[in-house]
């Protein structure tokens, strides 16, 4: 059988270590789909095709795989609507720093520019959602352009896109694809000696120092904690940084922002100097506006959230390791100990409120469901969370321990991401428990991905916070002083729907039944869904409430806020307080 350009494209992916592609076959993508079929699958040295039910779900799944493994993941969509579905998940992956390649097939090349059936301008569509997006207009380009897209995705940590007209894929290949190594790392810039010396002087001149870290601390966790120990500095973190910095951290003071809890906000604003490490936290209303230093690998991020006294564009681990020899061990722990006590007091109050009032209250409070899931789930589980109020319950109740992972649309804020991300996580981690923390609004939006999980026999566990409401949107309206409008919808029995799709299911309406149902669902060997009817009135309380938001609550329905707890975070806070050295 003659070799086609589609085979060349597949060979480039195999050489790059790709073993699967998430997507929908069809139309302009069919030649490539047939090349995947003829490859025999990953077990025979080829590539597997993971059939999904929406191209958006394909990109979310690829994003989850890339974030879990750190390696390139691939998704694909056909021309026109296939591309416009795909772009939502590609944008989310790109903003999450997930190295993915999107294969966006296109209409026949001779028809481009004629207003042909399903014609779009893919390069324009994907330009904002990628570091690299080029159209392959000649068969000889497929190898070079695909490799360029792959290296851009891996090196920059984001999306690369190749646009391939369907007729190009069917062209005869010019021959075997020469082997070429794929560079799998990203550049690591070191700070200059002058930058390190200046930072050391600023630290030595400051009395109280706080650290605020994000996902950029992933490869420098030990360095960050050593810096905190050397400076006796409280450490706050973003939601994406929770995975990295909360567990086994004797300096932890929680999060700030809309999902915040504990003493992070106070620590940042009471400090004389704040070190922003590997974070691009967007909610500047919660951040201090003076005496800030930021270290980030990307110079474009420096100073765009807060005014800086100093910015260093360099690898975080290299920077801290260069800095530590310039710093002596601080003896004064008064600021750290004060913040740890404040943190413990704040989270303990919330947990006591939760324990006393929420666990037995009807209708069921989502805090109770989240806390039970945290207890029942495996110690190395992967959690994927929908946006909206699911982010709050994930942030406050799911306990990281160094082995668990938390994935979500933390930057782009997409609805419906949890289930398809769980699919990608389960595909690349077949022996690991994967839990989708789904809102009813998000689950309804990509409901067809339940069929994907069943088709591929993926044992994902789906926990549905079924409050018949778009909870976060409802809260936004309350904060603005407006009564909720079009946020509530019909009650839906998602357990019945999932059962029809072949899932093992449990539906819960009584708080006393939550634990037994969760254990049954999580213990099932196969796809399973826990549908829990929760109250729409459980609302997050940020670590700091801006005056205009407080006024908005008063104008609408008063303070419609039910204090929730923060799960095992309280135990960590109490431990940290117990560890404060006594004079």
C-alpha positions in Angstrom: 0.0 0.0 0.0 1.4 3.4 -0.9 2.6 5.7 1.9 0.7 9.0 2.5 1.4 12.3 4.2 -1.0 11.1 7.0 1.5 8.3 7.7 4.3 10.8 7.8 2.4 12.9 10.4 1.7 9.8 12.5 5.4 8.7 12.3 6.5 12.2 13.6 4.2 11.7 16.6 5.4 8.2 17.3 9.0 9.5 17.3 8.0 12.2 19.8 6.7 9.5 22.2 3.0 10.0 21.5 0.9 6.9 22.2 -2.6 8.2 21.9 -4.8 10.9 20.3 -8.1 12.2 21.7 -10.6 13.2 19.1 -13.5 12.6 16.7 -12.8 11.2 13.3 -14.6 12.5 10.2 -14.4 14.3 6.9 -11.1 16.2 6.5 -9.5 14.1 9.3 -10.4 10.7 7.9 -7.1 10.0 6.1 -5.2 10.6 9.4 -7.7 8.5 11.3 -7.1 5.7 8.8 -3.3 6.0 9.3 -3.9 5.6 13.1 -6.0 2.5 12.4 -3.3 1.0 10.2 -0.7 1.7 12.8 -2.1 -1.1 14.9 -2.3 0.9 18.1 0.3 1.7 20.8 0.8 -2.0 21.7 2.2 -2.6 18.2 4.3 0.6 18.1 1.6 2.8 16.6 -0.9 5.1 18.2 -4.3 4.6 19.9 -7.3 6.7 19.1 -9.4 7.7 22.1 -12.9 8.4 20.7 -14.7 11.2 22.6 -18.1 12.7 22.1 -17.1 16.4 21.7 -13.8 17.8 20.4 -13.8 20.2 23.4 -13.7 17.1 25.6 -10.7 15.8 23.5 -8.7 18.9 24.3 -9.6 18.8 28.0 -8.6 15.1 28.2 -5.3 15.8 26.4 -4.7 18.7 28.8 -5.2 16.5 31.9 -2.8 13.9 30.5 -0.1 16.5 29.8 -0.5 18.1 33.2 -0.2 14.7 35.0 2.7 13.3 33.0 4.5 16.4 32.0 4.8 15.0 28.4 3.2 16.0 25.2 -0.4 15.0 24.6 -2.4 15.2 21.4 -6.0 16.0 20.3 -7.6 16.3 16.9 -10.6 17.8 15.3 -12.0 18.0 11.8 -12.6 21.1 9.7 -15.2 23.8 10.6 -17.2 22.9 13.6 -14.6 20.3 14.7 -12.1 23.1 15.0 -14.5 25.5 16.8 -15.4 22.8 19.3 -11.7 21.9 19.8 -10.5 25.5 20.4 -12.2 25.8 23.8 -10.3 23.0 25.3 -7.1 24.0 23.5 -7.3 27.5 24.9 -7.8 26.0 28.4 -4.8 23.7 28.0 -2.7 26.6 26.7 -3.5 28.9 29.6 -2.9 26.0 32.0 0.6 25.5 30.7 -0.2 22.0 29.4 2.1 20.9 26.5 -0.4 19.7 23.9 -0.5 19.4 20.1 -3.8 20.0 18.3 -4.2 18.6 14.9 -6.8 20.8 13.2 -7.7 19.5 9.8 -9.0 21.9 7.1 -11.1 22.0 4.0 -9.5 21.0 0.7 -6.6 23.3 -0.1 -7.9 24.5 -3.5 -11.2 25.6 -1.8 -9.5 27.8 0.8 -10.8 31.4 0.5 -13.9 30.6 -1.5 -16.5 30.4 1.4 -16.5 26.6 1.0 -18.7 24.3 3.2 -17.4 24.4 6.8 -14.7 26.9 5.9 -13.1 28.8 8.8 -9.7 30.5 9.2 -8.0 28.1 11.6 -4.8 30.1 12.0 -6.8 33.1 13.1 -9.0 30.9 15.4 -6.1 29.2 17.2 -3.6 32.2 17.2 -4.6 33.3 20.7 -4.8 29.7 22.0 -1.3 28.6 21.0 2.4 29.4 20.9 2.6 28.0 17.4 0.0 27.7 14.7 0.8 27.1 11.0 -0.9 25.6 8.0 0.7 22.8 6.1 0.3 23.8 2.5 2.6 21.3 0.8 3.3 17.6 1.6 7.0 18.3 2.2 6.2 20.6 5.2 4.4 18.1 7.4 7.5 16.8 9.2 9.2 20.1 9.8 6.1 22.0 10.8 4.8 19.3 13.1 8.1 19.1 14.9 8.2 22.8 15.2 4.7 22.8 16.8 5.7 20.0 19.2 8.9 21.8 20.3 7.0 25.0 20.8 4.4 23.2 22.9 7.0 21.5 25.1 9.5 24.3 25.3 6.9 27.0 26.2 4.5 24.8 28.1 1.3 25.4 26.1 -0.4 24.5 22.9 1.1 24.0 19.4 -1.3 23.7 16.5 -0.9 22.3 13.0 -3.6 23.0 10.4 -3.7 20.3 7.7 -6.1 20.4 4.7 -7.7 17.0 4.2 -6.4 16.6 0.7 -2.8 17.2 1.8 -3.1 14.2 4.2 -4.0 12.0 1.2 -1.0 13.0 -0.9 1.7 10.5 -1.5 4.6 10.6 0.9 8.1 11.5 -0.3 9.6 8.7 1.7 10.4 7.5 5.2 10.5 10.1 8.0 14.1 10.5 9.2 14.5 10.1 13.0 15.0 13.2 15.0 15.3 13.7 18.8 12.5 15.6 20.6 13.8 18.0 23.2 11.6 17.4 26.2 12.8 20.1 28.6 12.3 23.9 28.7 15.0 26.5 29.0 16.0 27.3 32.6 17.4 30.8 33.0 19.7 31.6 35.9 19.6 34.9 37.7 22.6 37.2 37.5 24.8 37.7 40.5 23.7 41.3 40.7 20.0 40.3 40.9 20.7 37.8 43.6 22.8 40.3 45.6 20.1 43.0 45.3 17.4 40.5 46.5 19.6 39.5 49.4 19.9 43.2 50.4 16.2 43.7 50.3 15.5 40.6 52.4 18.1 41.7 55.0 16.6 45.1 55.2 13.0 43.8 55.8 11.6 42.9 59.2 8.6 40.7 58.4 8.7 38.7 55.2 5.9 36.6 53.6 6.0 34.2 50.7 3.2 33.7 48.2 3.8 30.8 45.8 2.0 29.2 42.8 2.3 26.4 40.4 5.7 27.6 39.4 7.0 26.2 42.6 6.4 22.7 41.5 10.0 21.8 40.8 11.3 24.0 43.6 9.2 23.0 46.5 12.1 22.0 48.7 13.9 25.2 47.9 10.9 27.3 48.7 10.4 25.6 52.1 14.1 26.0 52.9 13.8 29.7 52.1 10.8 30.0 54.4 12.7 28.2 57.1 15.7 30.5 56.8 13.5 33.6 56.9 10.8 32.3 59.3 8.3 33.4 56.7 4.7 32.4 56.5 3.9 30.7 53.1 0.6 31.4 51.3 -0.4 29.8 48.1 -2.7 30.0 45.1 -5.2 27.2 44.3 -2.8 25.8 41.6 -0.1 26.0 44.2 -2.1 24.1 46.8 -0.9 20.8 45.2 2.6 21.8 45.7 2.9 23.9 48.9 0.2 23.0 51.4 1.1 19.5 52.5 3.8 18.9 55.1 4.4 22.6 55.3 5.1 24.0 58.8 4.8 27.6 57.4 1.4 27.2 55.6 -1.1 30.0 56.0 -3.6 29.0 53.3 -4.9 30.9 50.3 -6.1 34.4 49.6 -8.6 35.5 46.9 -12.2 34.5 46.3 -11.5 30.9 47.4 -9.2 32.0 50.3 -9.2 30.9 53.9 -6.9 31.3 56.9 -4.2 34.0 57.4 -2.8 34.3 53.9 -4.4 37.7 53.2 -3.2 39.1 56.5 0.3 37.7 56.1 0.7 39.4 52.7 -0.6 42.8 53.9 1.2 42.8 57.3 4.6 41.9 55.8 7.3 44.4 55.1 8.4 42.4 52.0 6.4 39.9 50.0 8.2 37.3 47.8 5.9 36.3 44.9 7.4 33.0 43.7 6.2 31.2 40.5 2.7 32.7 40.6 0.7 34.9 38.3 -2.3 35.2 40.7 -4.8 37.4 38.8 -7.0 38.9 41.6 -4.9 42.0 42.4 -7.6 43.3 44.8 -6.3 40.8 47.3 -2.6 41.6 46.9 -0.4 44.2 48.6 0.7 47.2 46.5 4.1 47.9 48.0 7.5 46.2 48.7 6.9 43.2 46.4 9.5 41.0 44.7 8.6 38.6 42.0 10.5 35.7 40.5 9.1 34.0 37.4 10.6 32.2 34.4 8.4 34.3 32.1 9.4 38.0 32.0 6.0 39.0 30.7 4.5 38.1 34.1 6.7 40.4 36.1 4.8 43.3 37.6 1.5 42.8 35.8 -0.4 42.0 38.9 1.3 44.2 41.6 3.9 47.0 41.6 7.4 45.6 42.1 10.4 46.7 44.0 12.3 44.0 42.1 11.5 41.5 39.4 13.7 38.5 38.4 13.1 36.6 35.2 14.7 33.3 36.0 14.2 29.7 37.0 12.8 29.7 40.6 14.9 26.8 41.9 18.2 28.3 40.5 17.3 31.7 42.0 16.6 30.4 45.5 19.7 28.1 45.5 21.8 31.1 44.5 20.2 33.3 47.2 20.4 31.0 50.2 24.2 31.3 50.8 23.7 35.1 51.2 21.1 34.6 54.0 21.6 33.9 57.6 19.1 31.9 59.7 16.7 34.4 61.3 16.0 33.9 65.0 12.9 36.0 65.3 9.8 33.9 64.7 7.2 36.4 66.1 5.6 37.3 62.7 5.5 33.6 61.6 4.1 32.4 64.8 1.4 35.1 64.9 0.3 34.2 61.4 0.2 30.5 62.2 -1.9 31.1 65.2 -4.3 33.3 63.2 -4.5 30.7 60.5 -5.3 27.9 63.0 -7.9 30.0 64.7 -9.6 31.0 61.4 -9.8 27.5 59.9 -10.7 25.9 63.3 -13.7 28.2 63.6 -14.8 27.3 60.1 -14.4 23.5 60.8 -16.2 23.7 64.1 -19.1 25.5 62.4 -19.1 22.8 59.7 -18.9 19.9 62.2 -21.7 21.3 64.3 -24.2 22.6 61.8 -23.5 21.2 58.3 -22.9 17.5 58.4 -26.5 16.7 59.6 -28.3 19.6 58.0 -30.9 19.1 55.3 -30.8 20.0 52.4 -27.3 18.5 52.2 -24.5 21.0 52.3 -21.9 20.7 49.6 -19.2 21.1 52.3 -20.3 17.8 53.8 -20.1 16.0 50.4 -16.7 17.4 49.7 -15.4 16.4 53.1 -16.7 12.9 52.8 -15.2 12.5 49.3 -11.8 13.7 50.7 -12.0 11.0 53.4 -13.2 8.2 51.1 -10.9 8.8 48.1 -7.5 7.1 47.7 -4.4 8.7 49.1 -3.0 9.0 45.5 -6.3 10.0 43.8 -6.4 12.5 41.0 -9.2 15.0 41.4 -10.6 17.1 38.6 -12.9 19.9 39.5 -15.4 22.0 37.6 -15.4 25.7 37.8 -17.8 27.7 39.9 -18.5 26.6 43.5 -16.8 23.2 42.9 -13.6 25.2 42.9 -14.4 26.4 46.4 -15.1 22.9 47.8 -12.0 21.5 46.1 -9.9 24.3 47.5 -11.1 24.0 51.0 -11.8 20.3 51.5 -9.6 18.2 49.2 -6.4 17.5 51.1 -3.2 17.3 49.1 -0.5 15.0 50.5 2.3 15.0 47.9 0.7 12.0 46.0 -2.7 13.4 45.2 -3.2 15.7 42.2 -5.8 18.5 41.7 -6.6 19.5 38.1 -9.1 22.1 36.9 -9.6 25.1 34.7 -7.9 27.3 37.2 -6.8 30.0 34.7 -9.4 30.0 31.8 -12.4 29.2 34.0 -14.1 26.8 31.6 -17.3 25.1 32.5 -17.6 21.4 31.9 -13.9 20.6 32.2 -14.0 18.1 35.1 -15.4 15.0 33.4 -13.3 15.1 30.2 -10.2 15.9 32.3 -11.0 12.9 34.4 -11.2 10.8 31.2 -7.7 11.9 30.1 -6.3 11.4 33.6 -7.8 7.9 33.8 -6.6 6.9 30.3 -3.0 7.8 31.1 -3.2 6.5 34.7 -5.1 3.2 34.4 -4.3 1.9 37.9 -5.0 5.1 39.7 -8.3 6.4 41.2 -9.6 9.4 39.3 -12.5 11.5 40.7 -14.5 14.1 38.8 -15.9 16.8 41.1 -18.7 17.9 38.8 -21.2 20.7 39.2 -24.6 19.9 37.7 -24.2 22.8 35.3 -20.8 21.6 34.1 -21.8 18.0 33.8 -24.9 18.9 31.8 -22.8 20.9 29.3 -20.7 17.9 28.2 -23.0 15.1 29.4 -22.0 13.0 26.4 -18.6 12.3 27.9 -20.3 9.9 30.2 -20.6 7.7 27.1 -16.9 8.1 26.5 -16.0 6.8 29.9 -18.3 3.8 29.4 -17.1 3.1 25.9 -13.5 2.9 27.1 -14.4 1.1 30.3 -12.8 3.8 32.4 -13.4 3.4 36.1 -13.8 7.2 36.7 -15.8 8.3 39.8 -18.1 11.2 39.2 -19.3 13.2 42.3 -22.1 15.5 41.3 -22.9 18.6 43.4 -26.5 18.7 42.3 -28.0 22.0 43.5 -30.0 22.8 40.4 -28.2 26.1 40.2 -25.3 27.9 38.7 -24.0 28.6 42.1 -21.0 30.9 41.3 -23.1 33.0 38.9 -25.7 33.2 41.6 -23.1 34.5 44.1 -21.8 37.0 41.6 -25.3 38.5 41.2 -25.7 38.7 45.0 -22.3 40.4 45.4 -23.4 42.9 42.7 -26.5 43.7 44.7 -28.8 41.9 42.2 -31.3 39.2 42.9 -30.4 35.9 41.2 -31.7 35.7 37.6 -31.8 32.6 35.3 -29.3 30.8 37.6 -31.7 28.1 38.8 -32.9 25.3 36.6 -35.0 22.1 36.7 -34.1 19.3 39.1 -32.3 16.5 37.2 -31.8 12.9 38.3 -28.2 12.5 37.0 -28.0 9.1 38.6 -30.8 7.9 36.3 -29.1 9.4 33.3 -25.8 7.9 34.1 -27.4 4.5 34.8 -28.8 4.6 31.3 -25.3 5.1 30.0 -24.1 2.0 31.9 -22.7 3.6 35.1 -23.0 2.2 38.6 -24.9 5.0 40.4 -26.2 6.2 43.8 -28.5 9.1 44.4 -28.6 10.8 47.8 -31.0 13.2 49.3 -30.4 12.6 53.0 -27.2 13.8 54.7 -26.9 10.6 56.7 -26.7 8.5 53.5 -23.7 10.4 51.9 -20.9 8.3 53.4 -22.3 4.9 52.6 -23.2 6.0 49.1 -19.8 7.5 48.5 -18.1 4.3 49.7 -20.2 2.2 47.4 -19.4 4.4 44.4 -15.7 4.7 45.1 -15.4 1.0 45.7 -17.1 0.0 42.4 -14.8 -1.5 39.8 -15.9 0.5 36.8 -17.4 3.9 35.9 -19.6 5.1 38.8 -21.5 8.3 39.6 -22.6 9.7 43.0 -25.5 12.1 42.6 -26.0 14.2 45.7 -28.8 16.8 46.0 -27.2 19.8 47.7 -28.5 23.2 48.8 -27.9 26.1 46.4 -27.6 28.5 49.3 -24.1 27.3 50.5 -21.9 30.2 49.6 -18.2 30.8 49.9 -16.8 33.5 52.2 -13.5 34.9 50.8 -10.6 35.5 53.1 -11.2 39.3 52.6 -14.5 40.7 51.5 -14.1 44.0 49.5 -16.4 46.7 50.7 -18.4 46.9 47.5 -19.1 43.1 47.6 -20.3 43.3 51.2 -22.5 46.2 50.3 -23.9 44.1 47.4 -24.8 41.3 49.7 -26.6 43.7 51.9 -28.5 45.2 49.1 -29.7 41.8 47.7 -30.6 39.3 50.3 -28.3 40.2 53.2 -25.4 38.0 54.0 -26.7 34.7 52.5 -23.6 32.9 53.6 -23.4 29.6 55.4 -20.0 29.3 57.1 -18.2 26.2 55.7 -15.1 24.5 57.0 -11.9 23.7 55.3 -11.5 20.1 56.0 -8.2 18.6 57.0 -6.5 22.0 56.5 -7.5 22.6 60.2 -5.5 19.6 61.3 -2.5 21.0 59.4 -2.9 24.4 61.0 -3.2 22.9 64.5 -0.1 20.9 63.9 1.8 23.9 62.8 0.7 25.8 65.9 1.8 22.9 68.1 5.1 23.0 66.4 5.8 26.6 67.4 8.9 26.5 69.7 8.2 27.5 73.2 10.5 30.0 74.9 
